[in-house]
Amino acid sequence: MLYPFPSRTPASPELAFLLLRLAENIVFPVTGVLGDGEPHADSFALDEVGCILLSALRDWTRDSPTTAVLGIARSIIRFVENVIPDLDDHGDTRATLETMRDEHLEWARAVQSMTARP
């Protein structure tokens, strides 16, 4: 569902690109095919849905960065509310997002340590 944009001054293009990076950091870990489990048809379907969502957000950001901000923010919120499980039983997904962030940082550190030059 598309939402009408309020008649406010458009946001800066930098904010749209920042939100797009945020969306990628949330969507990829949740929808990507896991390397440690046995992939199945549902895994690949979810992976494709994540790719389609991010592709649409990238197109929107590229075509209209100053008006895309609100839509990207709403897409992130809806994705988090509807796809990411509530692991802390408090009605929000804070713990899940924090775990995802920590895992992403650990992965980045591991990659950086493997590519570090002596």
Contacts in CASP RR format, 6 or more apart in sequence:
PFRMAT RR
TARGET T0000
AUTHOR 0000-0000-0000
METHOD contacts of the structure
MODEL  1
MLYPFPSRTPASPELAFLLLRLAENIVFPVTGVLGDGEPHADSFALDEVG
CILLSALRDWTRDSPTTAVLGIARSIIRFVENVIPDLDDHGDTRATLETM
RDEHLEWARAVQSMTARP
3 70 0 8 1.000
3 71 0 8 1.000
3 74 0 8 1.000
5 67 0 8 1.000
5 70 0 8 1.000
6 70 0 8 1.000
10 66 0 8 1.000
10 67 0 8 1.000
10 69 0 8 1.000
11 66 0 8 1.000
11 67 0 8 1.000
11 69 0 8 1.000
11 70 0 8 1.000
12 66 0 8 1.000
13 65 0 8 1.000
13 66 0 8 1.000
15 69 0 8 1.000
16 61 0 8 1.000
16 65 0 8 1.000
16 66 0 8 1.000
16 68 0 8 1.000
16 69 0 8 1.000
16 72 0 8 1.000
17 61 0 8 1.000
17 65 0 8 1.000
19 61 0 8 1.000
19 68 0 8 1.000
19 69 0 8 1.000
19 72 0 8 1.000
19 73 0 8 1.000
19 76 0 8 1.000
20 57 0 8 1.000
20 58 0 8 1.000
20 61 0 8 1.000
20 72 0 8 1.000
22 76 0 8 1.000
23 53 0 8 1.000
23 54 0 8 1.000
23 57 0 8 1.000
23 72 0 8 1.000
23 75 0 8 1.000
23 76 0 8 1.000
23 79 0 8 1.000
24 54 0 8 1.000
25 100 0 8 1.000
25 101 0 8 1.000
25 104 0 8 1.000
26 76 0 8 1.000
26 79 0 8 1.000
26 80 0 8 1.000
26 84 0 8 1.000
26 97 0 8 1.000
26 100 0 8 1.000
27 50 0 8 1.000
27 53 0 8 1.000
27 54 0 8 1.000
27 79 0 8 1.000
28 50 0 8 1.000
28 54 0 8 1.000
29 100 0 8 1.000
29 103 0 8 1.000
29 104 0 8 1.000
30 79 0 8 1.000
30 83 0 8 1.000
30 84 0 8 1.000
30 100 0 8 1.000
31 46 0 8 1.000
31 47 0 8 1.000
31 49 0 8 1.000
31 50 0 8 1.000
31 51 0 8 1.000
31 53 0 8 1.000
31 83 0 8 1.000
32 43 0 8 1.000
32 46 0 8 1.000
32 47 0 8 1.000
32 50 0 8 1.000
33 39 0 8 1.000
33 43 0 8 1.000
33 44 0 8 1.000
33 47 0 8 1.000
34 43 0 8 1.000
53 75 0 8 1.000
53 79 0 8 1.000
57 68 0 8 1.000
57 72 0 8 1.000
57 75 0 8 1.000
60 68 0 8 1.000
60 71 0 8 1.000
60 72 0 8 1.000
61 68 0 8 1.000
61 72 0 8 1.000
80 93 0 8 1.000
80 97 0 8 1.000
81 93 0 8 1.000
84 93 0 8 1.000
84 96 0 8 1.000
84 97 0 8 1.000
85 93 0 8 1.000
85 96 0 8 1.000
86 92 0 8 1.000
86 93 0 8 1.000
86 96 0 8 1.000
87 93 0 8 1.000
87 95 0 8 1.000
87 96 0 8 1.000
87 99 0 8 1.000
88 94 0 8 1.000
88 95 0 8 1.000
88 96 0 8 1.000
END
